[in-house]
Amino acid sequence: MIPVLRVNAQYYGWKMALYILGVFLVVLVATAMLLHYGFAALGYCLLQKRFAP
């Protein structure tokens, strides 16, 4: 992640590189939440199932 940030900073400058990093992190978290709650709604989330010992 850090090398990619440095390469982006060389091409776009630090302000734009940090903006790209921020957008990437927001999209990463949004995608993870969408997948988690989407699978939970469909009943595929293993954390919600109880297994018999």
N, C-alpha and C positions, 0 to 999 in steps of 0.2 A: 504494500500500500504506500509506504513512504517513497520508494523509488519512483512509483508512478506519479506521485504528487510532485516530486522534484522535476521530472520530465515535463509535466504539464506546466510547472512554473517557468521552465526555460522557454517554452513556446508561447504561453499566454500571459505570463506574469503571475505574481503570488496572489493577487486579489481574485483573478479568474480561477486559478488553480484551487483556492480554498472554496470558492463558490461551487465548482465542479465536485469537490469532495463532499460538501454539504448536501448537494442534490443527490449524490450517490448514496450517502448514508440514509437520507430520508426515504429514498426509493427502496433501499434494502430493508429497512424496518417495516415499511408499508407492505412490501411483498411478503415478508415473513408473517405479518399479522393476517393478511388476506388468506394465505395458505393455511395457517393454523385454524382460523375461525371457519374457513370454507370446509376443511376436512372435519372439523368438529360438528358442523351443521349436517354433514352427510353421515356422521357416525363412524368415521374412519380414524378418529383421534384415539391413539392407544392410551393416553393419559386418563381418559374418562371411563375406560372399561375396567371392570373389576374382575380379576382372575381368581379362580378358586385355588386355594393352596394345595 
